[in-house]
């Protein structure tokens, strides 16, 4: 890559305010994802009460948007590598607004599940596209930090949105109000993205659509940099997209191990965040109090993301993630061992969130650097898409175990093994940081 190539300039120079704004918006979008995904968790106790459904059925409802996220990450993540990061994000926002609003109108478990599946399509595609945007807007020095901060938006959304959801539940007594609030909040991001998030230079240089030079120069000038006279030579001829590209020699083992690591870790992570409210309610506490315990889990998650983000400036990201996964497995197993007060449940949930979400934040940084620009959103989507099957399997498996008479202590121990397996898989990845080309 030439030193005059805009990607090289972005990689080596300090970040401009507009790059920071784009990363901040991507972080806010991930926070929005965090609230949208966990909205069903806050609503779950009310749904179970109103409709009289058992734990096995509730586990399926809790997992539907996770299944949609997997499909959305695969399909819309690949679309972001074809049509661009920005239009993909806008499309995902429209899907999420529609899905959240429709969920508030559902009258049956089947209809609600369908609307949550639809919402998940947008959430999954959003995560793949925002991960690519942050990686491509950051300089080389701050890339790990920026991606980890972006991932930290997820628990922040759950904290702020969850606190509001708990207030709404307490004030209205209607679980539908959680989805209504989510639809309005999501719609507010559409004009923000249109105004402040341009297409990434890395994507424009790779795909070279009509007007690419003018679009690149507009972004360069806004960042206080000199415009280009001509586009730099292509690094490679664009190829027709194929999932087979991710399993080519030299990249196949990385792809497969990242999928396994993400799959196994998501099983544990989503068991924790999806089942906390219902577990706490079943102990005799009010739904609003149960939502408060989930908020504390996300306080820990946000803290874990921040701490890991800062540590990546001094320590390699992969060993940090492996360590967080091992600690997370231990804490999730401990979560089920006899805690009966709100204070103790909140504390252990907070510690569990610290390690499991810190590991998630670091995983996104590893994934973003494992694929070249031509495959970055698609590769992220592939790993997340297949990995989300683990996310969906976690709440379902826990629901079936509970319905079969398993104790919380046994379920927590078994579900904690997922992130332990993920750490082992990640330790086997022959990881080498790639330039954002």
C-alpha positions as CSV (number, residue, x, y, z in Angstrom):
1,X,0.0,0.0,0.0
2,X,1.4,3.4,-1.0
3,X,2.2,6.0,1.6
4,X,-0.2,8.3,-0.3
5,X,-3.0,5.8,-0.2
6,X,-5.8,7.3,2.0
7,X,-5.9,4.1,4.0
8,X,-2.2,4.4,4.9
9,X,-2.8,8.0,5.8
10,X,-5.7,7.2,8.1
11,X,-3.7,4.3,9.6
12,X,-0.6,6.4,10.6
13,X,-2.0,9.8,11.4
14,X,-3.9,11.0,14.5
15,X,-7.6,10.6,14.3
16,X,-9.7,13.6,13.2
17,X,-12.7,14.7,15.1
18,X,-15.0,13.4,12.3
19,X,-13.5,9.9,12.6
20,X,-14.1,10.0,16.4
21,X,-17.7,11.1,15.7
22,X,-18.3,8.2,13.3
23,X,-16.9,5.8,15.9
24,X,-19.0,7.3,18.6
25,X,-22.2,6.9,16.5
26,X,-21.2,3.3,15.8
27,X,-20.8,2.8,19.5
28,X,-24.2,4.3,20.1
29,X,-25.7,2.0,17.5
30,X,-24.2,-0.9,19.3
31,X,-25.8,0.5,22.5
32,X,-29.1,0.5,20.6
33,X,-28.5,-3.1,19.7
34,X,-27.9,-3.9,23.4
35,X,-31.2,-2.5,24.4
36,X,-33.1,-4.0,21.5
37,X,-31.7,-7.5,22.2
38,X,-32.4,-7.3,25.9
39,X,-35.8,-5.7,25.6
40,X,-37.4,-9.1,25.5
41,X,-35.5,-10.0,28.8
42,X,-37.0,-7.0,30.6
43,X,-40.5,-7.8,29.2
44,X,-40.2,-11.6,29.8
45,X,-41.7,-11.7,33.3
46,X,-44.7,-9.8,32.2
47,X,-45.2,-11.9,29.1
48,X,-45.0,-15.1,31.1
49,X,-47.5,-13.8,33.5
50,X,-50.0,-12.4,30.9
51,X,-49.9,-15.5,28.7
52,X,-49.2,-18.2,31.2
53,X,-46.3,-19.8,29.3
54,X,-43.7,-22.2,30.9
55,X,-40.0,-21.9,31.0
56,X,-39.3,-24.0,27.9
57,X,-41.6,-21.9,25.7
58,X,-40.1,-18.7,27.2
59,X,-36.7,-19.9,26.4
60,X,-37.7,-20.1,22.7
61,X,-39.2,-16.6,22.7
62,X,-36.0,-15.3,24.4
63,X,-33.9,-16.8,21.6
64,X,-35.9,-15.8,18.5
65,X,-34.1,-12.5,17.8
66,X,-30.8,-14.2,18.4
67,X,-31.7,-16.6,15.5
68,X,-32.7,-13.6,13.5
69,X,-29.4,-11.9,14.4
70,X,-27.5,-14.9,13.0
71,X,-29.3,-14.8,9.7
72,X,-29.0,-11.0,9.5
73,X,-25.3,-11.1,10.2
74,X,-24.8,-13.6,7.5
75,X,-27.0,-12.0,4.8
76,X,-26.8,-8.3,5.7
77,X,-23.1,-8.5,6.8
78,X,-22.3,-9.8,3.3
79,X,-24.5,-7.1,1.8
80,X,-22.3,-4.5,3.6
81,X,-19.3,-5.7,1.6
82,X,-21.3,-5.3,-1.6
83,X,-23.4,-2.1,-1.3
84,X,-21.6,-0.4,1.5
85,X,-21.5,0.0,5.3
86,X,-23.7,3.1,5.4
87,X,-26.7,1.9,3.3
88,X,-26.6,-1.4,5.2
89,X,-26.8,0.4,8.6
90,X,-29.8,2.5,7.4
91,X,-31.6,-0.6,6.1
92,X,-31.0,-2.3,9.4
93,X,-32.4,0.6,11.4
94,X,-35.6,0.5,9.3
95,X,-36.0,-3.2,10.0
96,X,-35.4,-2.7,13.8
97,X,-37.9,0.1,14.0
98,X,-40.5,-2.0,12.3
99,X,-39.8,-5.1,14.4
100,X,-39.8,-3.3,17.7
101,X,-43.1,-1.6,17.0
102,X,-44.8,-4.8,15.7
103,X,-43.6,-6.7,18.8
104,X,-45.6,-4.3,21.0
105,X,-48.8,-5.3,19.1
106,X,-48.3,-9.1,19.4
107,X,-51.2,-11.0,20.9
108,X,-49.7,-14.6,20.8
109,X,-46.4,-16.2,21.5
110,X,-46.1,-17.3,17.8
111,X,-46.6,-13.7,16.5
112,X,-44.3,-12.2,19.0
113,X,-41.6,-14.8,18.1
114,X,-42.0,-13.9,14.4
115,X,-41.6,-10.2,15.1
116,X,-38.5,-10.8,17.3
117,X,-37.0,-12.9,14.6
118,X,-37.5,-10.1,12.1
119,X,-36.0,-7.5,14.5
120,X,-33.0,-9.8,14.9
121,X,-32.3,-9.6,11.2
122,X,-31.6,-5.8,11.5
123,X,-29.6,-6.2,14.8
124,X,-27.3,-8.9,13.3
125,X,-26.6,-6.9,10.1
126,X,-26.0,-3.7,12.1
127,X,-23.3,-5.4,14.3
128,X,-21.4,-6.6,11.2
129,X,-21.5,-3.2,9.5
130,X,-20.6,-1.1,12.6
131,X,-17.7,-3.4,13.4
132,X,-16.3,-2.8,9.9
133,X,-16.9,1.0,10.1
134,X,-15.0,1.3,13.4
135,X,-12.1,-0.8,12.2
136,X,-11.8,1.3,9.0
137,X,-12.2,4.7,10.6
138,X,-9.6,4.1,13.3
139,X,-5.8,4.6,13.0
140,X,-3.6,1.6,13.6
141,X,-2.6,2.7,17.1
142,X,-6.1,3.0,18.4
143,X,-7.9,0.3,16.4
144,X,-8.1,-2.3,19.1
145,X,-9.2,0.4,21.6
146,X,-11.9,1.8,19.2
147,X,-13.4,-1.7,18.4
148,X,-13.5,-2.7,22.1
149,X,-15.1,0.7,23.0
150,X,-17.7,0.1,20.3
151,X,-18.4,-3.3,21.7
152,X,-18.8,-1.7,25.1
153,X,-21.7,0.3,23.8
154,X,-23.8,-2.9,24.0
155,X,-23.9,-3.1,27.8
156,X,-24.2,0.7,28.1
157,X,-27.4,0.5,26.0
158,X,-28.7,-2.2,28.3
159,X,-27.8,-0.1,31.3
160,X,-29.5,3.1,30.2
161,X,-32.3,1.4,28.2
162,X,-32.8,-1.2,31.0
163,X,-33.1,1.5,33.6
164,X,-35.7,3.3,31.5
165,X,-37.5,-0.1,30.8
166,X,-37.6,-0.8,34.6
167,X,-39.2,2.7,35.1
168,X,-41.7,2.1,32.3
169,X,-42.6,-1.3,33.7
170,X,-43.1,0.2,37.1
171,X,-45.1,3.1,35.8
172,X,-47.3,1.4,33.2
173,X,-47.4,-2.3,34.3
174,X,-47.3,-3.0,30.5
175,X,-44.5,-5.1,29.0
176,X,-45.5,-3.6,25.6
177,X,-44.1,-0.2,26.7
178,X,-40.6,-1.6,26.5
179,X,-40.9,-2.3,22.8
180,X,-42.7,1.0,22.1
181,X,-39.9,2.9,23.7
182,X,-37.3,0.9,21.6
183,X,-39.1,1.7,18.4
184,X,-39.1,5.4,19.0
185,X,-35.4,5.4,20.1
186,X,-34.3,3.4,17.1
187,X,-36.1,5.7,14.7
188,X,-34.2,8.7,16.1
189,X,-30.9,7.2,14.8
190,X,-31.9,7.3,11.1
191,X,-31.3,11.0,10.5
192,X,-28.2,10.9,12.7
193,X,-26.6,8.3,10.5
194,X,-27.7,10.1,7.3
195,X,-26.0,13.3,8.5
196,X,-22.8,12.2,10.2
197,X,-21.7,8.8,9.0
198,X,-20.2,8.7,5.5
199,X,-19.2,5.6,3.6
200,X,-15.8,4.3,4.6
201,X,-12.8,5.1,2.4
202,X,-11.6,1.5,2.6
203,X,-14.9,0.3,1.1
204,X,-14.9,3.0,-1.6
205,X,-11.3,2.2,-2.6
206,X,-12.1,-1.5,-2.8
207,X,-15.4,-1.4,-4.7
208,X,-14.9,1.9,-6.6
209,X,-18.5,2.7,-7.3
210,X,-19.6,5.6,-9.5
211,X,-18.4,8.9,-7.9
212,X,-15.9,7.1,-5.6
213,X,-13.2,9.8,-6.0
214,X,-15.5,12.6,-5.2
215,X,-16.9,10.8,-2.2
216,X,-13.4,10.0,-0.9
217,X,-12.2,13.6,-1.4
218,X,-15.3,14.9,0.4
219,X,-14.4,12.8,3.4
220,X,-10.7,13.6,3.2
221,X,-11.4,17.4,3.1
222,X,-13.8,17.1,6.0
223,X,-11.1,15.4,8.0
224,X,-8.6,18.2,7.2
225,X,-6.6,16.2,4.7
226,X,-5.6,16.9,1.1
227,X,-7.9,15.6,-1.6
228,X,-6.7,13.0,-4.2
229,X,-6.0,13.9,-7.8
230,X,-6.7,10.3,-8.9
231,X,-7.6,7.0,-7.1
232,X,-4.5,4.9,-6.1
233,X,-4.0,1.6,-8.0
234,X,-6.1,-1.3,-6.9
235,X,-4.5,-3.6,-4.5
236,X,-6.4,-6.5,-6.0
237,X,-9.1,-7.1,-8.6
238,X,-12.5,-7.2,-6.9
239,X,-13.8,-10.8,-6.7
240,X,-17.4,-12.1,-6.8
241,X,-18.4,-12.7,-3.2
242,X,-18.4,-16.3,-2.1
243,X,-18.5,-17.8,1.4
244,X,-15.8,-20.2,0.1
245,X,-13.3,-17.3,0.3
246,X,-13.4,-17.6,4.1
247,X,-12.3,-21.3,3.9
248,X,-9.4,-20.8,1.5
249,X,-5.9,-22.0,2.5
250,X,-4.3,-19.7,5.1
251,X,-7.6,-18.4,6.4
252,X,-9.8,-21.4,6.9
253,X,-8.5,-22.4,10.3
254,X,-8.8,-18.9,11.6
255,X,-12.4,-18.7,10.3
256,X,-13.4,-22.0,11.9
257,X,-11.7,-21.4,15.3
258,X,-13.2,-17.9,15.5
259,X,-16.6,-19.3,14.8
260,X,-16.2,-22.0,17.5
261,X,-14.9,-19.5,20.0
262,X,-17.7,-17.0,19.4
263,X,-20.4,-19.8,19.2
264,X,-19.4,-21.3,22.6
265,X,-18.9,-17.9,24.3
266,X,-22.3,-16.6,23.2
267,X,-24.0,-19.7,24.7
268,X,-22.8,-18.6,28.1
269,X,-23.2,-14.9,27.6
270,X,-26.8,-15.0,26.5
271,X,-27.8,-17.6,29.1
272,X,-26.7,-15.0,31.7
273,X,-28.3,-11.9,30.2
274,X,-31.5,-13.6,29.0
275,X,-32.4,-15.6,32.1
276,X,-31.4,-13.3,34.9
277,X,-34.8,-11.4,35.1
278,X,-36.9,-14.7,35.1
279,X,-34.6,-16.4,37.6
280,X,-34.8,-13.5,40.0
281,X,-38.6,-13.2,39.6
282,X,-38.9,-16.9,40.3
283,X,-37.1,-16.3,43.6
284,X,-40.0,-14.0,44.6
285,X,-38.8,-10.6,43.6
286,X,-40.7,-8.0,41.6
287,X,-40.1,-7.7,37.8
288,X,-38.7,-4.2,38.3
289,X,-36.2,-5.5,40.8
290,X,-35.3,-8.3,38.4
291,X,-34.6,-5.8,35.7
292,X,-32.3,-4.0,38.2
293,X,-30.2,-7.1,38.6
294,X,-29.8,-7.3,34.8
295,X,-28.8,-3.7,34.7
296,X,-26.0,-4.5,37.2
297,X,-24.9,-7.3,35.0
298,X,-24.5,-4.7,32.2
299,X,-22.8,-2.3,34.5
300,X,-20.2,-5.0,34.9
301,X,-20.2,-5.6,31.2
302,X,-19.6,-1.9,30.4
303,X,-16.8,-1.8,33.0
304,X,-15.2,-5.0,31.5
305,X,-15.3,-3.5,28.0
306,X,-13.6,-0.3,29.2
307,X,-10.9,-2.1,31.2
308,X,-10.1,-4.5,28.4
309,X,-10.1,-1.6,25.9
310,X,-7.5,0.2,28.0
311,X,-5.4,-2.9,28.5
312,X,-5.2,-3.5,24.7
313,X,-2.9,-0.5,24.6
314,X,-0.3,-2.5,26.6
315,X,-1.2,-6.2,26.2
316,X,-2.1,-8.3,23.2
317,X,-5.9,-8.6,22.8
318,X,-6.0,-12.4,22.4
319,X,-4.5,-13.3,25.8
320,X,-6.8,-10.8,27.4
321,X,-9.8,-12.3,25.9
322,X,-8.8,-15.9,26.8
323,X,-8.2,-14.8,30.4
324,X,-11.6,-13.1,30.5
325,X,-13.3,-16.2,29.1
326,X,-11.8,-18.5,31.7
327,X,-12.8,-16.1,34.6
328,X,-16.2,-15.7,33.1
329,X,-16.8,-19.4,33.1
330,X,-16.0,-19.6,36.7
331,X,-18.2,-16.7,37.7
332,X,-21.2,-17.9,35.7
333,X,-20.9,-21.3,37.4
334,X,-20.8,-19.5,40.8
335,X,-23.9,-17.5,39.9
336,X,-26.1,-20.5,40.5
337,X,-24.7,-21.5,43.8
338,X,-27.2,-20.3,46.3
339,X,-27.3,-16.5,46.1
340,X,-30.8,-15.4,47.4
341,X,-30.6,-11.6,48.1
342,X,-30.9,-8.9,45.5
343,X,-27.5,-7.4,46.7
344,X,-25.6,-10.7,46.3
345,X,-27.4,-11.5,43.0
346,X,-26.6,-8.1,41.6
347,X,-22.9,-8.4,42.7
348,X,-22.3,-11.8,41.1
349,X,-24.2,-10.7,38.0
350,X,-22.0,-7.6,37.8
351,X,-18.8,-9.7,38.0
352,X,-20.1,-12.2,35.5
353,X,-21.0,-9.3,33.1
354,X,-17.5,-7.8,33.6
355,X,-15.7,-10.9,32.3
356,X,-18.2,-12.2,29.7
357,X,-18.8,-8.8,28.0
358,X,-15.1,-7.9,28.3
359,X,-14.3,-11.1,26.4
360,X,-17.0,-10.2,23.8
361,X,-15.5,-6.8,23.2
362,X,-12.1,-8.2,22.7
363,X,-13.4,-10.9,20.3
364,X,-14.8,-8.2,18.0
365,X,-11.3,-6.6,17.9
366,X,-9.8,-10.0,16.9
367,X,-12.5,-10.6,14.3
368,X,-12.1,-7.2,12.7
369,X,-8.4,-7.7,12.2
370,X,-8.6,-11.2,10.9
371,X,-10.1,-10.3,7.5
372,X,-9.1,-7.9,4.8
373,X,-11.4,-5.0,3.8
374,X,-12.8,-6.9,0.9
375,X,-14.2,-9.5,3.3
376,X,-14.3,-7.7,6.6
377,X,-18.1,-7.1,7.1
378,X,-18.8,-10.5,5.4
379,X,-16.3,-12.3,7.6
380,X,-17.6,-10.6,10.7
381,X,-21.1,-11.5,9.6
382,X,-20.1,-15.1,9.0
383,X,-18.5,-15.5,12.4
384,X,-21.3,-13.7,14.2
385,X,-24.0,-15.3,12.1
386,X,-23.0,-18.9,12.8
387,X,-21.9,-17.9,16.3
388,X,-25.4,-16.5,17.0
389,X,-26.7,-20.1,16.8
390,X,-24.8,-20.5,20.1
391,X,-26.4,-17.4,21.4
392,X,-29.8,-18.8,20.5
393,X,-28.9,-22.3,21.9
394,X,-27.9,-20.9,25.3
395,X,-31.4,-19.6,26.4
396,X,-33.1,-22.6,24.8
397,X,-30.9,-25.2,26.4
398,X,-31.3,-23.5,29.8
399,X,-35.1,-23.4,29.4
400,X,-35.2,-27.1,28.5
401,X,-32.9,-28.0,31.5
402,X,-35.1,-25.9,33.8
403,X,-38.3,-27.5,32.4
404,X,-36.7,-31.0,32.9
405,X,-36.2,-30.3,36.6
406,X,-32.5,-29.3,36.7
407,X,-31.5,-27.0,39.5
408,X,-30.1,-23.5,38.9
409,X,-26.7,-24.6,40.3
410,X,-26.4,-27.4,37.7
411,X,-27.7,-25.2,34.8
412,X,-25.2,-22.5,35.7
413,X,-22.4,-24.9,35.9
414,X,-23.2,-26.5,32.5
415,X,-23.8,-23.2,30.8
416,X,-20.5,-21.7,32.1
417,X,-18.6,-24.4,30.2
418,X,-19.4,-22.7,26.9
419,X,-17.2,-19.7,27.4
420,X,-14.4,-22.0,28.7
421,X,-14.6,-24.0,25.5
422,X,-14.5,-20.6,23.6
423,X,-11.3,-19.7,25.4
424,X,-9.6,-23.0,24.5
425,X,-10.6,-22.5,20.8
426,X,-9.3,-18.9,20.7
427,X,-6.0,-20.1,22.2
428,X,-5.5,-22.3,19.1
429,X,-6.0,-19.4,16.6
430,X,-2.8,-18.6,14.9
431,X,-3.7,-14.9,15.0
432,X,-1.7,-12.2,13.2
433,X,-2.9,-8.6,13.1
434,X,-3.8,-7.5,9.5
435,X,-3.6,-4.0,8.2
436,X,-7.0,-2.4,7.5
437,X,-6.7,-2.6,3.7
